């Protein structure tokens, strides 16, 4: 019960890493709000964990504002935020990605962090505490070729994490990032281009531990970083990657 009675928002919480984080936070005693574009899946998960679901496009400022209002109306405040929502693109030369795809990647992976900060940081400042975790990627520090614009968006998130940590520390707010290696989530096939045994073997060969990350791996890390056990940790971008970035 490391997060007992804490109010948490998890974006992209209806599937993949997000679902793992939602379930772990609920197990640890948090009251969890699931923000996801897939409202039906979010509602189903919310029933499982006795939380709430708010259909949210994190790249839309009005949606994020409505999300925060729904959570504060329900529970009075927000203690924890996990910016997990993200999208990728299929592997391709950097000069071939369509402009609308580029704009969508930056809006979901980067601008969403601005929108959630704009709405939630003032609430945390007023209460003199809070923890924010941004789910970035090993691609932000050790890029794979042909995923340039996805990698760049996650590099942005890592820099934003460090800058936020420095600025918000005097207000009692900690900000950290997690850099997962490719995981068994709906995004995996996007990164690989196609899911074949040969391509899987190529990806796994770059991970010394020899397996993909799991939602449980990322959830355990997010739980630690949001708990009081990590009260001296801020501005970290923690690789959860089985050694890929070594």
Long-range contacts (C-beta under 8 A, 24 or more apart in sequence): 1-28, 1-29, 2-28, 2-29, 2-223, 2-227, 2-228, 2-229, 3-28, 3-29, 3-30, 3-80, 3-223, 3-226, 3-227, 4-28, 4-29, 4-30, 5-29, 5-30, 5-31, 6-30, 6-31, 6-79, 6-80, 6-226, 7-31, 7-33, 7-71, 7-75, 7-76, 7-77, 7-78, 7-79, 7-80, 8-32, 8-33, 8-78, 8-79, 8-80, 8-81, 8-82, 8-226, 9-33, 9-35, 9-67, 9-68, 9-71, 9-78, 9-80, 9-81, 9-82, 9-116, 9-120, 10-34, 10-35, 10-82, 10-84, 11-35, 11-36, 11-56, 11-58, 11-82, 11-83, 11-84, 11-85, 11-112, 11-116, 12-36, 12-58, 12-84, 12-85, 12-86, 13-42, 13-45, 13-82, 13-84, 14-38, 14-41, 14-42, 14-45, 14-53, 15-41, 15-185, 15-186, 16-183, 16-185, 16-186, 16-187, 16-215, 17-84, 17-135, 17-180, 17-183, 17-185, 17-215, 17-218, 17-219, 18-82, 18-84, 18-85, 18-215, 19-45, 19-215, 20-214, 20-215, 20-216, 20-218, 20-219, 21-82, 21-84, 21-215, 21-218, 21-219, 21-222, 21-223, 22-49, 22-51, 23-48, 23-49, 23-219, 24-216, 24-219, 24-220, 24-222, 24-223, 25-80, 25-219, 25-222, 25-223, 25-226, 26-50, 26-51, 28-223, 28-227, 30-80, 31-75, 33-67, 33-70, 33-71, 33-74, 33-75, 35-67, 35-85, 36-85, 37-85, 58-83, 58-85, 58-108, 58-112, 58-115, 58-116, 59-104, 59-107, 59-108, 59-111, 59-112, 59-115, 60-115, 61-115, 61-118, 64-112, 64-115, 64-116, 64-118, 64-119, 65-119, 67-119, 68-119, 68-120, 68-123, 72-123, 77-123, 77-127, 78-120, 78-123, 78-124, 78-130, 79-124, 79-127, 79-129, 79-130, 79-131, 80-130, 80-131, 80-132, 80-133, 80-226, 81-116, 81-120, 81-130, 81-131, 81-132, 81-133, 82-132, 82-133, 82-134, 82-135, 82-222, 82-226, 83-112, 83-113, 83-116, 83-132, 83-133, 83-134, 83-135, 83-157, 84-135, 85-112, 86-135, 86-137, 86-153, 86-154, 86-187, 87-187, 87-190, 88-147, 88-150, 88-187, 88-190, 88-191, 89-147, 89-149, 89-150, 89-190, 90-190, 90-193, 91-144, 91-145, 91-146, 91-147, 91-191, 91-192, 91-193, 92-146, 93-146, 94-146, 94-148, 94-149, 97-148, 97-149, 101-149, 102-149, 105-149, 105-150, 105-153, 106-149, 106-153, 106-156, 109-150, 109-153, 109-154, 109-156, 109-157, 110-153, 110-156, 110-157, 110-160, 113-157, 113-160, 117-164, 121-168, 121-173, 124-168, 124-171, 124-172, 124-173, 125-168, 125-171, 125-173, 128-171, 128-172, 129-172, 129-173, 130-172, 130-173, 130-174, 131-173, 131-174, 131-175, 131-176, 131-225, 131-226, 131-230, 132-164, 132-173, 132-174, 132-175, 132-176, 133-175, 133-176, 133-177, 133-178, 133-222, 133-225, 133-226, 134-158, 134-160, 134-161, 134-175, 134-176, 134-177, 134-178, 135-177, 135-178, 135-180, 135-218, 135-222, 136-161, 136-177, 136-178, 136-179, 136-237, 137-179, 137-180, 138-179, 138-180, 138-181, 138-239, 138-241, 138-244, 138-245, 140-179, 140-237, 141-179, 141-237, 141-239, 141-245, 142-244, 142-245, 144-191, 147-191, 150-191, 154-179, 158-237, 161-235, 161-237, 162-235, 162-237, 165-234, 165-235, 166-235, 169-234, 174-225, 174-230, 174-231, 174-233, 174-234, 175-234, 175-235, 176-225, 176-230, 176-233, 176-234, 176-235, 176-236, 176-237, 176-238, 177-236, 177-237, 177-238, 178-218, 178-221, 178-222, 178-225, 178-237, 178-238, 178-240, 179-237, 179-238, 179-239, 179-240, 179-241, 179-245, 180-213, 180-217, 180-218, 180-240, 180-241, 181-207, 181-212, 181-213, 181-239, 181-240, 181-241, 181-242, 181-244, 182-207, 182-212, 182-213, 183-212, 183-213, 183-214, 183-215, 183-217, 183-218, 184-212, 184-213, 184-214, 184-215, 185-215, 188-212, 206-244, 207-241, 207-242, 207-243, 207-244, 208-242, 208-243, 208-244, 208-246, 209-242, 209-243, 210-242, 211-242, 213-240, 213-241, 213-242
